[in-house]
Amino acid sequence: MSWIEKLTGPLEQKKQYRQYKARLAGLPSPWHEVGKALDRYLTYAGMITDGDVLMRMLEDLVDLLEESAADGTPVRDVVGEDPVVFVDDFLANYEEGRWIAKERARFRGAIAEAAGEQEPPS
């Protein structure tokens, strides 16, 4: 990794992110609006701190939206009546990259160490 990538992050991820945003912008209505709303919500609520996991999640999201648009699937058939439930279920597939997963592991480790255990319970 070059010094610039250490400072700004991996350049390949930036390229992937620009491609994702272009794909999102190319979606027909109403999928474009749904994609923008999902992107914003996932950015704030997802708390993904691992760039590789974030890109995998965003690419999976735009794949789903493109397929749904191409198939003519109604928006509600994809996101359901409560889109927050959809996002929570969607995010569950990317737990390993979420900030809270790191904090849970740190917390478990601290308790295991305080209890004199070798390995924290799963």
A tleap script that builds the chain and sets N, CA, C and O, in Angstrom:
source leaprc.protein.ff14SB
mol = sequence {
  NMET SER TRP ILE GLU LYS LEU THR GLY PRO
  LEU GLU GLN LYS LYS GLN TYR ARG GLN TYR
  LYS ALA ARG LEU ALA GLY LEU PRO SER PRO
  TRP HIE GLU VAL GLY LYS ALA LEU ASP ARG
  TYR LEU THR TYR ALA GLY MET ILE THR ASP
  GLY ASP VAL LEU MET ARG MET LEU GLU ASP
  LEU VAL ASP LEU LEU GLU GLU SER ALA ALA
  ASP GLY THR PRO VAL ARG ASP VAL VAL GLY
  GLU ASP PRO VAL VAL PHE VAL ASP ASP PHE
  LEU ALA ASN TYR GLU GLU GLY ARG TRP ILE
  ALA LYS GLU ARG ALA ARG PHE ARG GLY ALA
  ILE ALA GLU ALA ALA GLY GLU GLN GLU PRO
  PRO CSER
}
set mol.1.N position { 0.856 -1.182 0.000 }
set mol.1.CA position { 0.000 0.000 0.000 }
set mol.1.C position { 0.897 1.239 0.000 }
set mol.1.O position { 1.830 1.339 0.797 }
set mol.2.N position { 0.612 2.162 -0.884 }
set mol.2.CA position { 1.400 3.381 -0.984 }
set mol.2.C position { 1.054 4.335 0.160 }
set mol.2.O position { 0.055 4.147 0.855 }
set mol.3.N position { 1.868 5.334 0.342 }
set mol.3.CA position { 1.631 6.308 1.418 }
set mol.3.C position { 0.315 7.043 1.213 }
set mol.3.O position { -0.372 7.365 2.183 }
set mol.4.N position { -0.042 7.311 -0.036 }
set mol.4.CA position { -1.292 8.016 -0.306 }
set mol.4.C position { -2.492 7.150 0.075 }
set mol.4.O position { -3.491 7.654 0.589 }
set mol.5.N position { -2.388 5.833 -0.184 }
set mol.5.CA position { -3.484 4.936 0.182 }
set mol.5.C position { -3.592 4.794 1.696 }
set mol.5.O position { -4.690 4.615 2.224 }
set mol.6.N position { -2.465 4.871 2.398 }
set mol.6.CA position { -2.517 4.842 3.862 }
set mol.6.C position { -3.250 6.053 4.398 }
set mol.6.O position { -3.928 5.985 5.423 }
set mol.7.N position { -3.108 7.152 3.699 }
set mol.7.CA position { -3.739 8.399 4.115 }
set mol.7.C position { -5.209 8.467 3.705 }
set mol.7.O position { -6.057 8.881 4.496 }
set mol.8.N position { -5.510 8.064 2.472 }
set mol.8.CA position { -6.861 8.239 1.932 }
set mol.8.C position { -7.687 6.970 1.860 }
set mol.8.O position { -8.898 7.035 1.650 }
set mol.9.N position { -7.055 5.811 2.031 }
set mol.9.CA position { -7.752 4.537 1.883 }
set mol.9.C position { -7.431 3.933 0.529 }
set mol.9.O position { -6.886 4.607 -0.344 }
set mol.10.N position { -7.770 2.657 0.353 }
set mol.10.CA position { -7.452 1.954 -0.890 }
set mol.10.C position { -8.098 2.609 -2.119 }
set mol.10.O position { -9.298 2.881 -2.133 }
set mol.11.N position { -7.293 2.852 -3.128 }
set mol.11.CA position { -7.789 3.482 -4.351 }
set mol.11.C position { -8.776 2.587 -5.090 }
set mol.11.O position { -9.702 3.087 -5.728 }
set mol.12.N position { -8.591 1.268 -5.014 }
set mol.12.CA position { -9.516 0.341 -5.683 }
set mol.12.C position { -10.925 0.468 -5.099 }
set mol.12.O position { -11.909 0.395 -5.835 }
set mol.13.N position { -11.027 0.658 -3.781 }
set mol.13.CA position { -12.343 0.830 -3.168 }
set mol.13.C position { -12.999 2.123 -3.631 }
set mol.13.O position { -14.214 2.170 -3.825 }
set mol.14.N position { -12.213 3.158 -3.808 }
set mol.14.CA position { -12.760 4.418 -4.300 }
set mol.14.C position { -13.305 4.242 -5.722 }
set mol.14.O position { -14.352 4.791 -6.066 }
set mol.15.N position { -12.587 3.474 -6.539 }
set mol.15.CA position { -13.038 3.186 -7.909 }
set mol.15.C position { -14.340 2.378 -7.864 }
set mol.15.O position { -15.284 2.676 -8.596 }
set mol.16.N position { -14.386 1.363 -7.006 }
set mol.16.CA position { -15.594 0.551 -6.863 }
set mol.16.C position { -16.758 1.404 -6.392 }
set mol.16.O position { -17.882 1.225 -6.863 }
set mol.17.N position { -16.510 2.335 -5.466 }
set mol.17.CA position { -17.572 3.186 -4.946 }
set mol.17.C position { -18.120 4.100 -6.042 }
set mol.17.O position { -19.334 4.284 -6.140 }
set mol.18.N position { -17.254 4.666 -6.853 }
set mol.18.CA position { -17.710 5.512 -7.962 }
set mol.18.C position { -18.557 4.697 -8.945 }
set mol.18.O position { -19.565 5.187 -9.454 }
set mol.19.N position { -18.144 3.447 -9.210 }
set mol.19.CA position { -18.927 2.590 -10.100 }
set mol.19.C position { -20.297 2.285 -9.489 }
set mol.19.O position { -21.309 2.286 -10.191 }
set mol.20.N position { -20.323 2.029 -8.193 }
set mol.20.CA position { -21.586 1.781 -7.492 }
set mol.20.C position { -22.512 2.993 -7.631 }
set mol.20.O position { -23.689 2.847 -7.960 }
set mol.21.N position { -21.967 4.198 -7.378 }
set mol.21.CA position { -22.783 5.409 -7.451 }
set mol.21.C position { -23.314 5.618 -8.872 }
set mol.21.O position { -24.448 6.063 -9.048 }
set mol.22.N position { -22.508 5.302 -9.878 }
set mol.22.CA position { -22.958 5.431 -11.273 }
set mol.22.C position { -24.087 4.443 -11.564 }
set mol.22.O position { -25.061 4.789 -12.233 }
set mol.23.N position { -23.957 3.229 -11.069 }
set mol.23.CA position { -25.016 2.233 -11.269 }
set mol.23.C position { -26.294 2.682 -10.573 }
set mol.23.O position { -27.387 2.540 -11.122 }
set mol.24.N position { -26.158 3.223 -9.370 }
set mol.24.CA position { -27.307 3.706 -8.613 }
set mol.24.C position { -27.997 4.847 -9.363 }
set mol.24.O position { -29.224 4.893 -9.441 }
set mol.25.N position { -27.205 5.758 -9.910 }
set mol.25.CA position { -27.756 6.887 -10.659 }
set mol.25.C position { -28.456 6.436 -11.942 }
set mol.25.O position { -29.353 7.122 -12.433 }
set mol.26.N position { -28.054 5.297 -12.479 }
set mol.26.CA position { -28.633 4.794 -13.711 }
set mol.26.C position { -29.926 4.014 -13.548 }
set mol.26.O position { -30.524 3.592 -14.537 }
set mol.27.N position { -30.359 3.821 -12.320 }
set mol.27.CA position { -31.602 3.079 -12.091 }
set mol.27.C position { -32.807 3.898 -12.536 }
set mol.27.O position { -32.820 5.120 -12.387 }
set mol.28.N position { -33.825 3.224 -13.086 }
set mol.28.CA position { -35.052 3.942 -13.453 }
set mol.28.C position { -35.873 4.269 -12.206 }
set mol.28.O position { -35.673 3.690 -11.138 }
set mol.29.N position { -36.785 5.196 -12.367 }
set mol.29.CA position { -37.703 5.542 -11.288 }
set mol.29.C position { -38.707 4.396 -11.129 }
set mol.29.O position { -39.119 3.849 -12.152 }
set mol.30.N position { -39.114 4.006 -9.979 }
set mol.30.CA position { -38.852 4.537 -8.657 }
set mol.30.C position { -37.599 3.942 -7.989 }
set mol.30.O position { -37.271 4.293 -6.855 }
set mol.31.N position { -36.914 3.055 -8.688 }
set mol.31.CA position { -35.769 2.365 -8.079 }
set mol.31.C position { -34.619 3.302 -7.768 }
set mol.31.O position { -33.874 3.081 -6.813 }
set mol.32.N position { -34.471 4.341 -8.565 }
set mol.32.CA position { -33.422 5.326 -8.281 }
set mol.32.C position { -33.683 5.997 -6.932 }
set mol.32.O position { -32.776 6.131 -6.110 }
set mol.33.N position { -34.928 6.416 -6.714 }
set mol.33.CA position { -35.279 7.077 -5.450 }
set mol.33.C position { -35.149 6.114 -4.277 }
set mol.33.O position { -34.670 6.493 -3.208 }
set mol.34.N position { -35.571 4.873 -4.475 }
set mol.34.CA position { -35.433 3.851 -3.422 }
set mol.34.C position { -33.957 3.609 -3.119 }
set mol.34.O position { -33.562 3.507 -1.958 }
set mol.35.N position { -33.156 3.519 -4.162 }
set mol.35.CA position { -31.719 3.302 -3.984 }
set mol.35.C position { -31.059 4.433 -3.227 }
set mol.35.O position { -30.235 4.192 -2.345 }
set mol.36.N position { -31.410 5.674 -3.561 }
set mol.36.CA position { -30.849 6.821 -2.846 }
set mol.36.C position { -31.240 6.790 -1.370 }
set mol.36.O position { -30.413 7.054 -0.497 }
set mol.37.N position { -32.500 6.467 -1.099 }
set mol.37.CA position { -32.959 6.416 0.288 }
set mol.37.C position { -32.253 5.294 1.055 }
set mol.37.O position { -31.827 5.485 2.194 }
set mol.38.N position { -32.132 4.129 0.423 }
set mol.38.CA position { -31.434 3.014 1.066 }
set mol.38.C position { -29.964 3.341 1.292 }
set mol.38.O position { -29.414 3.042 2.352 }
set mol.39.N position { -29.332 3.952 0.304 }
set mol.39.CA position { -27.923 4.331 0.426 }
set mol.39.C position { -27.725 5.262 1.619 }
set mol.39.O position { -26.825 5.051 2.432 }
set mol.40.N position { -28.548 6.272 1.722 }
set mol.40.CA position { -28.421 7.223 2.832 }
set mol.40.C position { -28.644 6.533 4.170 }
set mol.40.O position { -27.865 6.718 5.105 }
set mol.41.N position { -29.700 5.741 4.262 }
set mol.41.CA position { -30.007 5.074 5.534 }
set mol.41.C position { -28.898 4.093 5.915 }
set mol.41.O position { -28.467 4.061 7.067 }
set mol.42.N position { -28.440 3.298 4.955 }
set mol.42.CA position { -27.383 2.326 5.247 }
set mol.42.C position { -26.084 3.012 5.654 }
set mol.42.O position { -25.348 2.497 6.495 }
set mol.43.N position { -25.802 4.164 5.067 }
set mol.43.CA position { -24.594 4.901 5.418 }
set mol.43.C position { -24.626 5.303 6.889 }
set mol.43.O position { -23.614 5.207 7.582 }
set mol.44.N position { -25.771 5.748 7.361 }
set mol.44.CA position { -25.881 6.186 8.753 }
set mol.44.C position { -26.151 5.038 9.715 }
set mol.44.O position { -25.484 4.925 10.743 }
set mol.45.N position { -27.103 4.201 9.401 }
set mol.45.CA position { -27.514 3.140 10.327 }
set mol.45.C position { -26.623 1.915 10.269 }
set mol.45.O position { -26.514 1.181 11.251 }
set mol.46.N position { -25.986 1.686 9.134 }
set mol.46.CA position { -25.184 0.479 8.973 }
set mol.46.C position { -23.933 0.439 9.803 }
set mol.46.O position { -23.532 -0.624 10.277 }
set mol.47.N position { -23.311 1.576 9.985 }
set mol.47.CA position { -22.072 1.676 10.762 }
set mol.47.C position { -21.034 0.646 10.323 }
set mol.47.O position { -20.385 0.014 11.156 }
set mol.48.N position { -20.883 0.484 9.016 }
set mol.48.CA position { -19.885 -0.435 8.475 }
set mol.48.C position { -18.532 0.279 8.503 }
set mol.48.O position { -18.390 1.369 7.949 }
set mol.49.N position { -17.552 -0.331 9.142 }
set mol.49.CA position { -16.228 0.287 9.252 }
set mol.49.C position { -15.190 -0.416 8.392 }
set mol.49.O position { -14.079 0.092 8.236 }
set mol.50.N position { -15.520 -1.552 7.839 }
set mol.50.CA position { -14.600 -2.302 6.986 }
set mol.50.C position { -14.940 -1.989 5.530 }
set mol.50.O position { -16.038 -2.291 5.062 }
set mol.51.N position { -13.995 -1.383 4.822 }
set mol.51.CA position { -14.246 -0.961 3.443 }
set mol.51.C position { -14.613 -2.096 2.512 }
set mol.51.O position { -15.455 -1.924 1.631 }
set mol.52.N position { -13.990 -3.263 2.691 }
set mol.52.CA position { -14.313 -4.406 1.829 }
set mol.52.C position { -15.746 -4.871 2.055 }
set mol.52.O position { -16.462 -5.185 1.105 }
set mol.53.N position { -16.157 -4.912 3.315 }
set mol.53.CA position { -17.530 -5.323 3.635 }
set mol.53.C position { -18.512 -4.280 3.120 }
set mol.53.O position { -19.559 -4.628 2.573 }
set mol.54.N position { -18.184 -3.009 3.290 }
set mol.54.CA position { -19.054 -1.940 2.800 }
set mol.54.C position { -19.271 -2.051 1.301 }
set mol.54.O position { -20.406 -1.961 0.832 }
set mol.55.N position { -18.203 -2.243 0.548 }
set mol.55.CA position { -18.340 -2.346 -0.902 }
set mol.55.C position { -19.121 -3.589 -1.307 }
set mol.55.O position { -19.925 -3.534 -2.237 }
set mol.56.N position { -18.898 -4.702 -0.626 }
set mol.56.CA position { -19.667 -5.917 -0.930 }
set mol.56.C position { -21.156 -5.662 -0.680 }
set mol.56.O position { -22.001 -6.069 -1.477 }
set mol.57.N position { -21.476 -4.982 0.438 }
set mol.57.CA position { -22.863 -4.694 0.766 }
set mol.57.C position { -23.491 -3.775 -0.282 }
set mol.57.O position { -24.600 -4.037 -0.750 }
set mol.58.N position { -22.790 -2.700 -0.654 }
set mol.58.CA position { -23.348 -1.758 -1.622 }
set mol.58.C position { -23.523 -2.388 -2.995 }
set mol.58.O position { -24.511 -2.124 -3.680 }
set mol.59.N position { -22.576 -3.214 -3.396 }
set mol.59.CA position { -22.708 -3.901 -4.686 }
set mol.59.C position { -23.862 -4.896 -4.658 }
set mol.59.O position { -24.586 -5.027 -5.645 }
set mol.60.N position { -24.042 -5.593 -3.550 }
set mol.60.CA position { -25.192 -6.497 -3.425 }
set mol.60.C position { -26.497 -5.716 -3.482 }
set mol.60.O position { -27.473 -6.166 -4.082 }
set mol.61.N position { -26.511 -4.546 -2.855 }
set mol.61.CA position { -27.710 -3.715 -2.861 }
set mol.61.C position { -28.064 -3.267 -4.274 }
set mol.61.O position { -29.211 -3.401 -4.699 }
set mol.62.N position { -27.092 -2.739 -4.997 }
set mol.62.CA position { -27.392 -2.250 -6.347 }
set mol.62.C position { -27.715 -3.415 -7.285 }
set mol.62.O position { -28.515 -3.249 -8.206 }
set mol.63.N position { -27.114 -4.588 -7.072 }
set mol.63.CA position { -27.492 -5.779 -7.847 }
set mol.63.C position { -28.976 -6.086 -7.634 }
set mol.63.O position { -29.712 -6.324 -8.592 }
set mol.64.N position { -29.405 -6.079 -6.377 }
set mol.64.CA position { -30.808 -6.357 -6.045 }
set mol.64.C position { -31.734 -5.340 -6.703 }
set mol.64.O position { -32.764 -5.705 -7.271 }
set mol.65.N position { -31.366 -4.070 -6.623 }
set mol.65.CA position { -32.208 -3.024 -7.204 }
set mol.65.C position { -32.273 -3.126 -8.729 }
set mol.65.O position { -33.341 -2.968 -9.320 }
set mol.66.N position { -31.135 -3.388 -9.358 }
set mol.66.CA position { -31.118 -3.533 -10.820 }
set mol.66.C position { -31.954 -4.728 -11.263 }
set mol.66.O position { -32.711 -4.632 -12.229 }
set mol.67.N position { -31.820 -5.849 -10.565 }
set mol.67.CA position { -32.604 -7.037 -10.912 }
set mol.67.C position { -34.094 -6.781 -10.721 }
set mol.67.O position { -34.906 -7.173 -11.560 }
set mol.68.N position { -34.456 -6.124 -9.620 }
set mol.68.CA position { -35.864 -5.829 -9.347 }
set mol.68.C position { -36.443 -4.894 -10.402 }
set mol.68.O position { -37.569 -5.085 -10.861 }
set mol.69.N position { -35.664 -3.880 -10.783 }
set mol.69.CA position { -36.118 -2.952 -11.822 }
set mol.69.C position { -36.290 -3.670 -13.158 }
set mol.69.O position { -37.272 -3.452 -13.867 }
set mol.70.N position { -35.324 -4.531 -13.495 }
set mol.70.CA position { -35.378 -5.255 -14.774 }
set mol.70.C position { -36.558 -6.220 -14.820 }
set mol.70.O position { -37.163 -6.419 -15.874 }
set mol.71.N position { -36.884 -6.822 -13.670 }
set mol.71.CA position { -37.991 -7.775 -13.602 }
set mol.71.C position { -39.349 -7.093 -13.469 }
set mol.71.O position { -40.388 -7.743 -13.587 }
set mol.72.N position { -39.341 -5.777 -13.223 }
set mol.72.CA position { -40.599 -5.061 -13.028 }
set mol.72.C position { -41.224 -5.340 -11.672 }
set mol.72.O position { -42.434 -5.190 -11.503 }
set mol.73.N position { -40.418 -5.741 -10.714 }
set mol.73.CA position { -40.905 -6.038 -9.365 }
set mol.73.C position { -41.316 -4.746 -8.673 }
set mol.73.O position { -40.548 -3.785 -8.676 }
set mol.74.N position { -42.501 -4.696 -8.082 }
set mol.74.CA position { -42.903 -3.493 -7.343 }
set mol.74.C position { -41.990 -3.254 -6.139 }
set mol.74.O position { -41.491 -4.194 -5.520 }
set mol.75.N position { -41.786 -1.984 -5.825 }
set mol.75.CA position { -40.909 -1.603 -4.717 }
set mol.75.C position { -41.308 -2.304 -3.422 }
set mol.75.O position { -40.456 -2.852 -2.722 }
set mol.76.N position { -42.576 -2.289 -3.108 }
set mol.76.CA position { -43.042 -2.883 -1.837 }
set mol.76.C position { -42.817 -4.394 -1.778 }
set mol.76.O position { -42.711 -4.954 -0.687 }
set mol.77.N position { -42.744 -5.051 -2.910 }
set mol.77.CA position { -42.447 -6.481 -2.902 }
set mol.77.C position { -41.004 -6.746 -2.472 }
set mol.77.O position { -40.677 -7.845 -2.025 }
set mol.78.N position { -40.155 -5.747 -2.607 }
set mol.78.CA position { -38.754 -5.899 -2.204 }
set mol.78.C position { -38.539 -5.392 -0.787 }
set mol.78.O position { -38.002 -6.115 0.053 }
set mol.79.N position { -38.951 -4.157 -0.508 }
set mol.79.CA position { -38.657 -3.556 0.802 }
set mol.79.C position { -39.735 -3.811 1.845 }
set mol.79.O position { -39.516 -3.557 3.030 }
set mol.80.N position { -40.888 -4.305 1.430 }
set mol.80.CA position { -41.953 -4.603 2.383 }
set mol.80.C position { -42.668 -3.360 2.872 }
set mol.80.O position { -42.393 -2.248 2.420 }
set mol.81.N position { -43.584 -3.563 3.797 }
set mol.81.CA position { -44.369 -2.456 4.350 }
set mol.81.C position { -43.543 -1.565 5.257 }
set mol.81.O position { -43.789 -0.361 5.335 }
set mol.82.N position { -42.563 -2.143 5.946 }
set mol.82.CA position { -41.673 -1.362 6.814 }
set mol.82.C position { -40.249 -1.509 6.301 }
set mol.82.O position { -39.598 -2.519 6.569 }
set mol.83.N position { -39.759 -0.524 5.573 }
set mol.83.CA position { -38.424 -0.635 4.992 }
set mol.83.C position { -37.303 -0.748 6.030 }
set mol.83.O position { -36.215 -1.228 5.714 }
set mol.84.N position { -37.560 -0.313 7.255 }
set mol.84.CA position { -36.543 -0.435 8.314 }
set mol.84.C position { -36.304 -1.912 8.625 }
set mol.84.O position { -35.168 -2.317 8.870 }
set mol.85.N position { -37.349 -2.704 8.617 }
set mol.85.CA position { -37.203 -4.149 8.831 }
set mol.85.C position { -36.382 -4.747 7.697 }
set mol.85.O position { -35.506 -5.579 7.934 }
set mol.86.N position { -36.661 -4.329 6.467 }
set mol.86.CA position { -35.878 -4.800 5.318 }
set mol.86.C position { -34.398 -4.480 5.506 }
set mol.86.O position { -33.547 -5.349 5.319 }
set mol.87.N position { -34.088 -3.235 5.875 }
set mol.87.CA position { -32.691 -2.822 6.047 }
set mol.87.C position { -32.032 -3.596 7.181 }
set mol.87.O position { -30.884 -4.019 7.049 }
set mol.88.N position { -32.734 -3.788 8.290 }
set mol.88.CA position { -32.165 -4.559 9.404 }
set mol.88.C position { -31.838 -5.980 8.971 }
set mol.88.O position { -30.779 -6.509 9.311 }
set mol.89.N position { -32.745 -6.598 8.221 }
set mol.89.CA position { -32.495 -7.950 7.715 }
set mol.89.C position { -31.338 -7.951 6.711 }
set mol.89.O position { -30.503 -8.856 6.722 }
set mol.90.N position { -31.293 -6.944 5.854 }
set mol.90.CA position { -30.223 -6.824 4.866 }
set mol.90.C position { -28.876 -6.656 5.565 }
set mol.90.O position { -27.903 -7.317 5.202 }
set mol.91.N position { -28.813 -5.781 6.557 }
set mol.91.CA position { -27.570 -5.530 7.296 }
set mol.91.C position { -27.076 -6.748 8.062 }
set mol.91.O position { -25.875 -6.889 8.294 }
set mol.92.N position { -27.977 -7.616 8.451 }
set mol.92.CA position { -27.585 -8.813 9.211 }
set mol.92.C position { -26.599 -9.674 8.418 }
set mol.92.O position { -25.844 -10.452 9.002 }
set mol.93.N position { -26.607 -9.538 7.104 }
set mol.93.CA position { -25.677 -10.296 6.262 }
set mol.93.C position { -24.263 -9.726 6.262 }
set mol.93.O position { -23.351 -10.328 5.696 }
set mol.94.N position { -24.077 -8.574 6.890 }
set mol.94.CA position { -22.781 -7.886 6.856 }
set mol.94.C position { -22.295 -7.515 8.260 }
set mol.94.O position { -21.557 -6.546 8.434 }
set mol.95.N position { -22.712 -8.286 9.242 }
set mol.95.CA position { -22.375 -8.010 10.641 }
set mol.95.C position { -20.881 -7.907 10.888 }
set mol.95.O position { -20.444 -7.107 11.716 }
set mol.96.N position { -20.084 -8.712 10.174 }
set mol.96.CA position { -18.647 -8.749 10.447 }
set mol.96.C position { -17.964 -7.414 10.179 }
set mol.96.O position { -16.870 -7.174 10.688 }
set mol.97.N position { -18.580 -6.552 9.399 }
set mol.97.CA position { -17.965 -5.272 9.084 }
set mol.97.C position { -18.508 -4.103 9.887 }
set mol.97.O position { -18.046 -2.973 9.728 }
set mol.98.N position { -19.480 -4.364 10.743 }
set mol.98.CA position { -20.120 -3.287 11.488 }
set mol.98.C position { -19.307 -2.894 12.713 }
set mol.98.O position { -18.653 -3.729 13.338 }
set mol.99.N position { -19.359 -1.638 13.037 }
set mol.99.CA position { -18.677 -1.098 14.198 }
set mol.99.C position { -19.087 -1.841 15.458 }
set mol.99.O position { -18.234 -2.154 16.289 }
set mol.100.N position { -20.349 -2.126 15.616 }
set mol.100.CA position { -20.840 -2.771 16.834 }
set mol.100.C position { -20.271 -4.178 16.984 }
set mol.100.O position { -20.088 -4.643 18.110 }
set mol.101.N position { -19.991 -4.858 15.894 }
set mol.101.CA position { -19.404 -6.201 15.979 }
set mol.101.C position { -18.019 -6.123 16.607 }
set mol.101.O position { -17.659 -6.974 17.420 }
set mol.102.N position { -17.246 -5.117 16.242 }
set mol.102.CA position { -15.921 -4.935 16.839 }
set mol.102.C position { -16.037 -4.612 18.327 }
set mol.102.O position { -15.273 -5.124 19.145 }
set mol.103.N position { -16.991 -3.766 18.664 }
set mol.103.CA position { -17.171 -3.395 20.066 }
set mol.103.C position { -17.667 -4.579 20.903 }
set mol.103.O position { -17.266 -4.737 22.056 }
set mol.104.N position { -18.531 -5.400 20.327 }
set mol.104.CA position { -18.996 -6.599 21.035 }
set mol.104.C position { -17.834 -7.550 21.305 }
set mol.104.O position { -17.728 -8.106 22.399 }
set mol.105.N position { -16.967 -7.738 20.319 }
set mol.105.CA position { -15.797 -8.609 20.492 }
set mol.105.C position { -14.867 -8.042 21.555 }
set mol.105.O position { -14.358 -8.782 22.398 }
set mol.106.N position { -14.646 -6.746 21.519 }
set mol.106.CA position { -13.792 -6.093 22.518 }
set mol.106.C position { -14.384 -6.258 23.915 }
set mol.106.O position { -13.663 -6.550 24.869 }
set mol.107.N position { -15.692 -6.072 24.032 }
set mol.107.CA position { -16.385 -6.209 25.313 }
set mol.107.C position { -16.287 -7.639 25.833 }
set mol.107.O position { -15.964 -7.861 27.000 }
set mol.108.N position { -16.568 -8.606 24.964 }
set mol.108.CA position { -16.461 -10.014 25.368 }
set mol.108.C position { -15.043 -10.356 25.824 }
set mol.108.O position { -14.856 -11.064 26.814 }
set mol.109.N position { -14.051 -9.851 25.098 }
set mol.109.CA position { -12.662 -10.101 25.453 }
set mol.109.C position { -12.297 -9.500 26.799 }
set mol.109.O position { -11.586 -10.126 27.585 }
set mol.110.N position { -12.775 -8.297 27.072 }
set mol.110.CA position { -12.487 -7.646 28.350 }
set mol.110.C position { -13.087 -8.423 29.513 }
set mol.110.O position { -12.453 -8.581 30.556 }
set mol.111.N position { -14.306 -8.907 29.331 }
set mol.111.CA position { -14.956 -9.681 30.389 }
set mol.111.C position { -14.241 -11.017 30.573 }
set mol.111.O position { -14.018 -11.443 31.706 }
set mol.112.N position { -13.880 -11.679 29.483 }
set mol.112.CA position { -13.164 -12.953 29.574 }
set mol.112.C position { -11.818 -12.769 30.268 }
set mol.112.O position { -11.423 -13.595 31.090 }
set mol.113.N position { -11.125 -11.702 29.943 }
set mol.113.CA position { -9.828 -11.439 30.571 }
set mol.113.C position { -10.011 -11.164 32.067 }
set mol.113.O position { -9.244 -11.656 32.894 }
set mol.114.N position { -11.027 -10.377 32.401 }
set mol.114.CA position { -11.290 -10.082 33.815 }
set mol.114.C position { -11.657 -11.343 34.580 }
set mol.114.O position { -11.343 -11.472 35.764 }
set mol.115.N position { -12.323 -12.274 33.901 }
set mol.115.CA position { -12.730 -13.532 34.548 }
set mol.115.C position { -11.609 -14.559 34.529 }
set mol.115.O position { -11.778 -15.660 35.052 }
set mol.116.N position { -10.459 -14.220 33.934 }
set mol.116.CA position { -9.334 -15.137 33.893 }
set mol.116.C position { -9.489 -16.268 32.891 }
set mol.116.O position { -8.880 -17.327 33.041 }
set mol.117.N position { -10.304 -16.044 31.870 }
set mol.117.CA position { -10.544 -17.071 30.854 }
set mol.117.C position { -9.576 -16.882 29.694 }
set mol.117.O position { -9.121 -15.772 29.418 }
set mol.118.N position { -9.271 -17.993 29.017 }
set mol.118.CA position { -8.401 -17.951 27.842 }
set mol.118.C position { -9.113 -17.341 26.638 }
set mol.118.O position { -8.591 -16.422 26.006 }
set mol.119.N position { -10.272 -17.836 26.326 }
set mol.119.CA position { -11.031 -17.421 25.158 }
set mol.119.C position { -12.387 -16.908 25.612 }
set mol.119.O position { -13.021 -17.524 26.469 }
set mol.120.N position { -12.845 -15.791 25.054 }
set mol.120.CA position { -14.199 -15.352 25.371 }
set mol.120.C position { -15.225 -16.282 24.730 }
set mol.120.O position { -14.996 -16.811 23.643 }
set mol.121.N position { -16.366 -16.482 25.411 }
set mol.121.CA position { -17.411 -17.322 24.806 }
set mol.121.C position { -17.979 -16.644 23.572 }
set mol.121.O position { -18.019 -15.415 23.500 }
set mol.122.N position { -18.421 -17.436 22.596 }
set mol.122.CA position { -18.998 -16.908 21.348 }
set mol.122.C position { -20.360 -16.350 21.567 }
set mol.122.O position { -20.987 -15.866 20.625 }
savepdb mol mol.pdb
quit
